[in-house]
Amino acid sequence: GSENLPTTSRFGLSFTEPVDANSAWEGSVRLYVTGTEPSETRVDLWISTQEVIVNAWPQAGLSPNTSYTLEVPAGGVCDWNGNALQETVVLTFTTGAE
């Protein structure tokens, strides 16, 4: 629900267990324009992990004054023991003017 985020925003998602780096990729962390089909408006992301954190940032700037959804689907990101996220996490935000 955050508003007026910079179009150059980066996102860090914290988990309670160390993340298996191989489970964090563009399919297990998705960013797309809110209210659209994700496959049609998906934003290409760079993804990295560091222990309990998954970092995601757009490969190009986001569009100004646009609502986005950051989604981590259930079954995607896993901990080092192979336990996958049980429920989909959905976060929305809106960018501000350039």
PyRosetta script that sets phi, psi and omega in degrees:
from pyrosetta import init, pose_from_sequence

init()
pose = pose_from_sequence("GSENLPTTSRFGLSFTEPVDANSAWEGSVRLYVTGTEPSETRVDLWISTQEVIVNAWPQAGLSPNTSYTLEVPAGGVCDWNGNALQETVVLTFTTGAE")
pose.set_psi(1, 3.5)
pose.set_omega(1, -179.7)
pose.set_phi(2, -65.1)
pose.set_psi(2, 150.9)
pose.set_omega(2, -179.4)
pose.set_phi(3, -126.1)
pose.set_psi(3, 157.7)
pose.set_omega(3, 176.1)
pose.set_phi(4, 60.1)
pose.set_psi(4, 34.3)
pose.set_omega(4, 175.7)
pose.set_phi(5, -71.1)
pose.set_psi(5, 148.0)
pose.set_omega(5, 176.8)
pose.set_phi(6, -62.5)
pose.set_psi(6, 150.7)
pose.set_omega(6, 178.4)
pose.set_phi(7, -71.5)
pose.set_psi(7, -5.9)
pose.set_omega(7, 178.1)
pose.set_phi(8, -106.6)
pose.set_psi(8, 18.7)
pose.set_omega(8, -175.8)
pose.set_phi(9, -60.9)
pose.set_psi(9, 148.2)
pose.set_omega(9, 172.8)
pose.set_phi(10, -120.9)
pose.set_psi(10, 156.2)
pose.set_omega(10, -174.3)
pose.set_phi(11, -129.6)
pose.set_psi(11, 135.3)
pose.set_omega(11, 176.2)
pose.set_phi(12, -120.0)
pose.set_psi(12, 123.8)
pose.set_omega(12, -179.2)
pose.set_phi(13, -109.9)
pose.set_psi(13, 122.3)
pose.set_omega(13, -178.3)
pose.set_phi(14, -96.0)
pose.set_psi(14, 135.7)
pose.set_omega(14, 176.9)
pose.set_phi(15, -116.5)
pose.set_psi(15, 165.2)
pose.set_omega(15, -178.4)
pose.set_phi(16, -86.9)
pose.set_psi(16, -12.8)
pose.set_omega(16, 179.9)
pose.set_phi(17, -127.6)
pose.set_psi(17, 154.4)
pose.set_omega(17, 175.1)
pose.set_phi(18, -58.3)
pose.set_psi(18, 136.6)
pose.set_omega(18, -175.4)
pose.set_phi(19, -89.4)
pose.set_psi(19, 137.5)
pose.set_omega(19, 171.3)
pose.set_phi(20, -73.3)
pose.set_psi(20, 112.9)
pose.set_omega(20, -175.9)
pose.set_phi(21, -56.3)
pose.set_psi(21, -31.1)
pose.set_omega(21, -179.7)
pose.set_phi(22, -69.8)
pose.set_psi(22, -17.1)
pose.set_omega(22, -179.2)
pose.set_phi(23, -90.6)
pose.set_psi(23, -7.0)
pose.set_omega(23, -179.5)
pose.set_phi(24, -102.5)
pose.set_psi(24, 106.6)
pose.set_omega(24, -179.5)
pose.set_phi(25, -152.5)
pose.set_psi(25, 179.7)
pose.set_omega(25, -174.8)
pose.set_phi(26, -62.5)
pose.set_psi(26, -17.9)
pose.set_omega(26, 176.4)
pose.set_phi(27, -85.2)
pose.set_psi(27, -26.1)
pose.set_omega(27, -179.2)
pose.set_phi(28, -96.6)
pose.set_psi(28, -8.0)
pose.set_omega(28, 171.9)
pose.set_phi(29, -137.5)
pose.set_psi(29, 116.9)
pose.set_omega(29, -174.6)
pose.set_phi(30, -124.4)
pose.set_psi(30, 144.8)
pose.set_omega(30, 174.9)
pose.set_phi(31, -129.5)
pose.set_psi(31, 130.2)
pose.set_omega(31, -179.0)
pose.set_phi(32, -154.4)
pose.set_psi(32, 166.6)
pose.set_omega(32, 179.0)
pose.set_phi(33, -70.1)
pose.set_psi(33, 128.1)
pose.set_omega(33, -178.0)
pose.set_phi(34, -59.0)
pose.set_psi(34, 138.2)
pose.set_omega(34, 176.6)
pose.set_phi(35, 81.7)
pose.set_psi(35, 11.3)
pose.set_omega(35, 179.6)
pose.set_phi(36, -122.3)
pose.set_psi(36, 171.1)
pose.set_omega(36, 174.3)
pose.set_phi(37, -72.3)
pose.set_psi(37, 119.7)
pose.set_omega(37, -176.6)
pose.set_phi(38, -52.0)
pose.set_psi(38, -37.6)
pose.set_omega(38, -177.9)
pose.set_phi(39, -67.8)
pose.set_psi(39, -21.1)
pose.set_omega(39, -178.5)
pose.set_phi(40, -88.7)
pose.set_psi(40, -27.9)
pose.set_omega(40, -175.7)
pose.set_phi(41, -124.4)
pose.set_psi(41, 17.6)
pose.set_omega(41, -178.2)
pose.set_phi(42, -58.3)
pose.set_psi(42, 138.5)
pose.set_omega(42, 177.1)
pose.set_phi(43, -97.9)
pose.set_psi(43, 128.2)
pose.set_omega(43, 176.8)
pose.set_phi(44, -66.7)
pose.set_psi(44, 130.2)
pose.set_omega(44, -176.1)
pose.set_phi(45, -118.6)
pose.set_psi(45, 151.4)
pose.set_omega(45, 162.7)
pose.set_phi(46, -95.0)
pose.set_psi(46, 136.3)
pose.set_omega(46, -178.8)
pose.set_phi(47, -126.0)
pose.set_psi(47, 135.5)
pose.set_omega(47, 173.0)
pose.set_phi(48, -143.2)
pose.set_psi(48, 162.6)
pose.set_omega(48, 178.5)
pose.set_phi(49, -129.8)
pose.set_psi(49, 155.2)
pose.set_omega(49, 173.9)
pose.set_phi(50, -151.4)
pose.set_psi(50, 99.5)
pose.set_omega(50, -178.3)
pose.set_phi(51, 55.1)
pose.set_psi(51, -100.7)
pose.set_omega(51, -176.0)
pose.set_phi(52, -99.9)
pose.set_psi(52, 10.7)
pose.set_omega(52, -175.5)
pose.set_phi(53, -119.4)
pose.set_psi(53, 135.5)
pose.set_omega(53, 170.1)
pose.set_phi(54, -110.6)
pose.set_psi(54, 122.3)
pose.set_omega(54, 177.8)
pose.set_phi(55, -101.9)
pose.set_psi(55, 139.2)
pose.set_omega(55, 177.9)
pose.set_phi(56, -137.9)
pose.set_psi(56, 134.4)
pose.set_omega(56, 175.4)
pose.set_phi(57, -147.7)
pose.set_psi(57, 142.1)
pose.set_omega(57, -177.7)
pose.set_phi(58, -63.2)
pose.set_psi(58, 142.7)
pose.set_omega(58, 177.9)
pose.set_phi(59, -72.4)
pose.set_psi(59, -20.7)
pose.set_omega(59, 175.1)
pose.set_phi(60, -136.6)
pose.set_psi(60, 161.7)
pose.set_omega(60, -179.3)
pose.set_phi(61, -59.3)
pose.set_psi(61, 148.5)
pose.set_omega(61, 176.3)
pose.set_phi(62, -77.6)
pose.set_psi(62, 161.5)
pose.set_omega(62, 177.7)
pose.set_phi(63, -75.5)
pose.set_psi(63, 142.2)
pose.set_omega(63, 178.5)
pose.set_phi(64, -71.0)
pose.set_psi(64, 155.0)
pose.set_omega(64, 175.5)
pose.set_phi(65, 50.2)
pose.set_psi(65, 46.0)
pose.set_omega(65, -177.0)
pose.set_phi(66, -129.5)
pose.set_psi(66, 140.8)
pose.set_omega(66, 177.1)
pose.set_phi(67, -90.8)
pose.set_psi(67, 130.5)
pose.set_omega(67, -178.8)
pose.set_phi(68, -122.3)
pose.set_psi(68, 155.4)
pose.set_omega(68, 174.2)
pose.set_phi(69, -119.1)
pose.set_psi(69, 127.1)
pose.set_omega(69, 172.4)
pose.set_phi(70, -104.9)
pose.set_psi(70, 120.0)
pose.set_omega(70, -172.5)
pose.set_phi(71, -126.6)
pose.set_psi(71, 135.3)
pose.set_omega(71, 173.0)
pose.set_phi(72, -119.5)
pose.set_psi(72, 99.2)
pose.set_omega(72, -175.4)
pose.set_phi(73, -65.1)
pose.set_psi(73, 146.6)
pose.set_omega(73, 173.9)
pose.set_phi(74, -56.7)
pose.set_psi(74, 143.1)
pose.set_omega(74, 178.6)
pose.set_phi(75, 84.1)
pose.set_psi(75, -4.1)
pose.set_omega(75, -177.0)
pose.set_phi(76, -86.7)
pose.set_psi(76, -89.6)
pose.set_omega(76, -177.5)
pose.set_phi(77, -62.1)
pose.set_psi(77, 133.8)
pose.set_omega(77, -178.5)
pose.set_phi(78, -122.5)
pose.set_psi(78, 157.0)
pose.set_omega(78, 171.6)
pose.set_phi(79, -85.8)
pose.set_psi(79, 178.7)
pose.set_omega(79, -176.8)
pose.set_phi(80, -62.2)
pose.set_psi(80, -20.9)
pose.set_omega(80, 179.2)
pose.set_phi(81, -90.4)
pose.set_psi(81, 2.5)
pose.set_omega(81, 179.3)
pose.set_phi(82, 87.0)
pose.set_psi(82, 7.0)
pose.set_omega(82, 177.5)
pose.set_phi(83, -78.1)
pose.set_psi(83, 116.5)
pose.set_omega(83, -177.3)
pose.set_phi(84, -84.9)
pose.set_psi(84, 156.7)
pose.set_omega(84, 174.6)
pose.set_phi(85, -55.9)
pose.set_psi(85, 129.9)
pose.set_omega(85, -173.9)
pose.set_phi(86, -82.7)
pose.set_psi(86, -32.3)
pose.set_omega(86, -178.5)
pose.set_phi(87, -128.6)
pose.set_psi(87, 146.6)
pose.set_omega(87, 176.7)
pose.set_phi(88, -67.0)
pose.set_psi(88, 135.9)
pose.set_omega(88, 176.3)
pose.set_phi(89, -107.0)
pose.set_psi(89, 128.1)
pose.set_omega(89, -178.6)
pose.set_phi(90, -127.0)
pose.set_psi(90, 124.0)
pose.set_omega(90, 177.5)
pose.set_phi(91, -123.4)
pose.set_psi(91, 137.7)
pose.set_omega(91, 177.6)
pose.set_phi(92, -121.0)
pose.set_psi(92, 151.0)
pose.set_omega(92, 177.6)
pose.set_phi(93, -155.5)
pose.set_psi(93, 164.5)
pose.set_omega(93, 178.2)
pose.set_phi(94, -126.2)
pose.set_psi(94, 135.8)
pose.set_omega(94, 175.7)
pose.set_phi(95, -81.1)
pose.set_psi(95, 159.0)
pose.set_omega(95, 176.7)
pose.set_phi(96, -96.6)
pose.set_psi(96, -169.5)
pose.set_omega(96, 176.7)
pose.set_phi(97, -70.3)
pose.set_psi(97, 157.7)
pose.set_omega(97, 179.8)
pose.set_phi(98, -67.5)
pose.dump_pdb("model.pdb")
